[in-house]
Amino acid sequence: MRAVRIHERGGSGGLVLEDAPRPRPATGDVVVRVHAAGFVPDELDWPGTWVDRAGRDRTPSIPAHDVAGVVAEVGYGTAGLAVGDRVFGLTDWHRDGAAAEYVAVEARNLARLPESSTFTEAAALPLAGLTVWQALFVHGGLESGKSVVVHGGGGGTGSLAVQLARGAGAHVIATGRARAADVATEMGAHVFVDLERQRFEDAVGPVDLIFDTIGGDLLARSAGRVGPGGALVSITAPPPVEPENGRAVFFIVEPDRAQLAEIARRAESGRLRAHVGAVYPLAETREAFEAKRKGVPGKVVIEV
């Protein structure tokens, strides 16, 4: 098969399109014929890109852990999926990703994709969608009538957070650079705070939840705007300051088929849509990584 692989550390410049062995399914796996893949721009710096769970070198590695495609083969002991099923989900961080014609994935990390959803849109949903679901509802306890600040509300992850929070009946305040204002408000933000013009804490009072996708000084300052019983949830780093009367949470997303299914249902009904900022063919995966690092808004998707 054709795949994009990286042989040694050094950034996206080392990504090359080449022939690679077609994967075989382990127990509990399916092999997916990839139609589209998504990635995180800094995943080439993750330990799992270079070593397996036992710490052994696993290069050359295939990046891009969001996957959307069709089940081509089912491994022994696999339940819940069959050849021909349209699926989307996440590949394991310590295994090859989906920037390839085929990828082997644990079946439990995938959910069926509705016929009305495109593979390109679906590839933008697994990592960001699960991250947002877990941040808002699992760790943040968001409910109807509560208030939430989404830092980076116009980005690929933040725009999904805005939609899910608005759909849950929350009052949604998005922050970000001025160029993100239209996306954030279109996705459902009641208020947008331009961080290039003002400090968000000058525009926002105490809220029930702050979801941070930016980090840095903004994360440290956010603790002061968490109301009693509220939460500051971050995916960038552990919050350096604890809210006085609330909780601080840092987490790493986990695959979850039931949550993926909920995300798929919302996408099918039109209540959730990914913000796809750019699409590149498999042969231009290196350019896709470079474009995202240069600030292309939303999710960058690779079509295979």
Buried (B, 14 or more C-beta within 10 A) or exposed (E): BBBBBBEEEEEBEBBEBEEBEBBEBEEBBBBBBBBBBBBBBEBBEBEBBBBEEEEEEBEBBBBBBBBBBBBBBBBEEBEEBEEEBBBBBBBBBBBBBBBBBBBBBBBBBBBBBBEEBBBBBBBBBBBBBBBBBBBBBBBBBBEEEBBBBBBBBBBBBBBBBBBBBBBBEBBBBBBBBEEBBEBBBEBBBBBBBBBEEEEBBEBBEBBBBBBBBBBEEBBBEBBEBBBEEBBBBBBBEEBEBEBEEBBBBBBEBEBBBEBBEBBBEBBBEEEBBBBBBBBBEBEBBBBBBBBBEEEBBBBBBBBB
